[in-house]
Amino acid sequence: MRVDLFDFDLPEDNIALRPVEPRDSARLLLVKNDGSEFQDSSVRNLGDFLREGDALVFNDTKVIPAQLEGFREREGVKAQISATLHMRVGPDRWKAFLRPAKRIKQGERIDFGHGNNACLLGSLQATVAEKGDAGEALLVFDFSGPDLDQAIAAVGHIPLPPYIASKRAEDERDQADYQTVYAREEGAVAAPTAGLHFTPELLAELKTRGIEEHFVTLHVGAGTFLPVKADDTADHKMHAEIGTVDAATAETLNAVRARGGRIVAVGTTSLRLLESATDVDGTIKAWSGPTDIFITPGYQFRAVDMLMTNFHLPRSTLFMLVSAFSGFERMHAAYDYAIKNRYRFYSYGDASLLWRSAS
């Protein structure tokens, strides 16, 4: 499909720079699959639209301080380099996006956080082992395993999405705001933002209604922020992200569906991972590894019945995904409604609850 078909005008005033407080007071737009009018609600009322026996599936990845600032030195001249880590590929190596990429050559060294005394490790150095397209590179660090984790935590900072970072700097509030309350598996560069709306109180209330909660892990990469530069969706290449669905979770979710319960993905990351782990017959299996699944209109969903998600960028792979899930025209109409009714967009914005298209 033509990428420009997924474009829409979004006023800057609709872009949220901070989340609402408390988290579950965010607005929730209901987009049902029966052609009914869109309905306004609140995230704290989520349980009203689910049934006993339904299963919420959360992504429990934890955001790490994956934005690194440093410099490379060549013939006595220093140049500043920014690196956004996006996928770990070994104990001592990460794939990263470098800026400005033209200032760095394969084989050169980058010194990150020089002079930082936040930990005994001091500065953090890496070698550019490979350079790829669009500023991507493979960094091999001098530290490995837990020592590398500690060094990154000491010198890195939270990589806020560009549409927030361009408006303000990261601060201490973001360290809590940009993390779900159930995050536990470190490795994400970006938060699974639909999950940011949940509070311990809301999770407890959903349990009392007999709504199950289950966890999968997909380490969200910086590729989620990259624009689609191709003119046609067939020519766009997704960046892979590492995910895991364990055997017990897969078995439980299959049982939910077998007894008539619905699988409700909290966030596009949970949905993409579940669809990656599901066979053509609809059976969810234990799964671990990289996924670069790219969901566009025409995709036949196998696992997920409902999706809770935030509002996404124009021309983005995520807007393409929700258009596949609830219908191309239906989602364009939903976004038009959300913009006119002052819903807040993107990572710190409001949420929508989508029913899978009946067609």
N, C-alpha and C positions, 0 to 999 in steps of 0.2 A: 504494500500500500504506500501511497505517497505520504511522506512525513508531514508535509504542510497541512494535511487533513486533520492533524492533531494539534493544530495551533489555535490559540484563543488569546484575547486581550485580557490582561490581568492588571488592574490598577495597583500601584505600589502600596497604597494604603491597606490593601488586603493581605499584605505579607506580614506575618507575625515575627517580631524580633524578640519577644519574651513569651513564655507560656502563661496561661492564666493560673490563678491560685484559688482554691486547691486544684490539683491536676484534673480531677474528675468533673469539674464544673465547666469544662469545655463543651461547646455545642456539638450536637450529633445530628447529621442530616440523614434521614432514612430514604433509601432509594430501593423501592420494592420492585419485583419483577411482574407485577400484575397490571402495570400501566397506571396505577393510582397516583395521585398528586404527591409531590415530595412533602415530607413531614419533618418539622423542626422539633428537636428534643435536646437532651443533655446526656453526656457520657454516663453520668451517675444513674441514669434510667435504663442503661443497657439491658439489664435483666428483664425489663418489661417486654422486650422484643425477642427474647430467647425462650426456649422451652426446657423443662426438666429433661435431662438426658442428653442435651446438646453438649458439645465439647469445644471449649475455647483452646486454641493452640497458640502459644506464645513463643517468641524467639528470645532465649535467655542469654544471648551474647552480651558481652560487656565492652563498652567503648574504652579504648586505651588512648593515652596521649600521643597520638601517632603523627602529629605535626611537628617536624623538626626544622630548626633554623641553624644554618652553619655557613661555612665558607670553604672554597678551594683556593689553594695558592699555586700560582704558576709564574715562574721566573720573578719571584718577589712581589707579584701583584695578586692581591686578594679579590675574590668576587663572592658576593653573598649568594647562597643557594638555599632554597626551601625544598623540603622533601615531605611528601605525604605518603606514609606507608599504607599499602592497601591489601597486601596478601603475604602472609608468611609462607615461605617455601622451604625452610630448613631451620635448624637451631640457631644459625648465625646469619641468616639471609632473608631479606624481604624484597618483594617487588614494590616499587614506589613511583610516584609521579614527581619529577623534578621541575623546578622553576627558578630562573629561566634555563631551560634544557640546553640551549645552544652554548652556554658558558662552561659546560662540563663535557669531558671526553672519556671514552672507555679507558679504564685503567687508572684514572685519577682518584685522588683521595679527597674526602670531604670530612671536615672537622665540625661536629655538631656540639652545641652547648659549651663551647670552649670557655673555661674559667668558671663553670658552674660547680659550686661546692655543695650541692644538695645531697650528694652521696659520696662515698669514698672512692667511687670509680672515676670521678672527675669528668673530663670531656669524653665524648663518644665519637669514634672515628670509623669510617667505612670506605671501602673501595668500590668504585663503579665497575662491576664485572661485565655488565652488558647494557646496551642502550637499544631501546625499541622505538616504536612509533608513538606520536602524541606525548612526548616527554616521559615515557615510561622507561624505567631502568631497574636493573637488579643490583641491589646493594648487599655487599658482604661485609659484615661488621667484625670488629676485632674481638668483641665479646660474643658469647654464645649462651643459649639456654636461659636459665634464671638470671644470670649475670647481665645478659642483654636486656631482659625484661626490666630489671632494676635500673639500668642506665637509661632506657627509654622513658621510664616513669620519672626519672630525675630531670631530664633535659627537655622532654617533649611537652606539648600542650594539646588540649582538646581541639581537633580540627573541625571547627564550626562550618556548616554548609556555606558556600560562597555567597548566597543571597542574604545571609546574616552577617558573615564576616566582612562584607563590603560596606556594611552600614555601621558596625561597631566592633570593638575588640572583645575577645573572649575575657571573661572574668570569673571570679570564684563561684558565682551563682551557677554558671554553666556546668561546673563540675558535678553538681547535683541535678540540675534541670535536664541535662543531656544524657541521662542515664535512667533506665527503667528501674522500678523498685525491686524487681526480681532478677536483675542482671547478675550473672555469676560466672560465665565462661569468657575469660578475657580473649580479645582478638579482633573486635570490630573497630573500624575507622569511623563509622557513622552509626548513629542510634537507629534501632527499629522503631520509628517515631510513633506509630499507632499505640505502642505499648507505653509511651510516656504519659498517657492519660490515666493509667491505672494507679489506684492507691490501695494500701493494705485493707482499708475499710470496704472499698468496692469489691475487691477480690473475696473478702470474707462473706459479703452479702450475696455474691453470685453463688458461692458454695452452698449457702443455706437454701437456695432455690433449686439445688440439685443439678446445677450446671458444672460440668467437669472442667478442670484445667490441666493442660498437658504442655510439656516444654520440648522444643527442638532447638537446635543451635545452627544459625547461619551467620558467619562473621561478615558483616556488611563491609564492602570495600568502597574506596573513594570513587570507583567507576560509576557508582550510583548517581554521582553529581555531574558526570560528563555529558555534554550536549550530544544530541544525535546529529552528526554532520552530514550523513548520507541523505540523498533526496528520496530514497525508497527504503522501506524497512528491511527489505531483503538484503540490502548492502551494509547493514549496521552489524558490527561485531560487539557482543557483550563481553565484559571482563568477568572472568570466573571468580567465584566466591566459595569458600570452604564451608561445608555444612555436615551435620550429623543428625540422623533420626535413629534412635536406638531400637532394638528389637521389641522391648517391652512396650514402648510408646506406639510403635507400628501395630502391634497386636491389639492393644487397647482401642486404638482409633478404628481399626477394622470391626471390632465388636460394637462400637458406638453406631457405626453405619448399619451393621447387620440387624440391630434392634430398632432402627428407624430414627436414631438421633442424627443431628446435623453437625458437620465439622465446620467450625467458624474460625477462620484464620485471622489472627490479630496481626495485621500488617502484610504488606506485599512480600516481605522476606520469608515469613512463615509459609505463605501460599506458594512461592516459587520453590521452596525446599520440599514441601509436601508433594507438589506436582512432579518434581524430579524423582521422588522416591516411590511413585505410584505406577504400577503396571497398566497396560492398556485395558485390562479387565477391571480396574478400579481397586486392586489390592495394594495397600500400602506396605512397603517392605523396609526392613532395616537398611540404612543407606549412609554412606560416609564418603566424602571426597569433594572435588570441585564441581560446581554447576554453573553453566553459562546459559541456562534456559532463557529464551526470549519469547515472551507471550504477547501476541498481537491478535486482533480480531480474526476469527476463524479457528482459533485454538479450541480443542475439545477438552474441557476440564474433567479431571478424573477423580479428584479427591475432595475438593473444597466446595461447600454449599453456600457459605456466606463469608463476607470479607469486611472487616473493620479496618479502615485506612484513612490517612490524612488526605489533604488535597495537594495535587502534584503540579509540577511545572508544565507549561505548554511544550509540546513537541518532545516530551520525555518518554522514556521507555515505560515509566510507571503509569502515565496517563494512557499509554497504549494498552497496558495490562488491564486497567480498570474498564477500558472501553471494550476489551475482549470479554471481561467477566459479566458486565451488566448491559452491554449493548452500546454500539458506537453512538447512535443518535441519543439514546437515553442518557449517557454520561455527558455528552455535550450540553444537553438540556439541564442536567443536574449542576454542572459547573456554572452555567449561565445563571441559574437560580441562586447558587451559593455566592457568586460575586455580587449580584444585585441585592442580596440579603445580608451582606457584610460578614460573611464567614471569613475566618482567618486562615490563610493558606500556609502550606509547607511545614517544616519540622516542628515548630512551636505553635502551629495553628490548630484549628478545630478538626473534627473527625467526621467520617461518613460510615454508615453501615449499609453494605450493598448485598442484595440478594442476587444470586447467579441467574443470568438470563434463562428464561424457560425455553428459548429456541436453540 
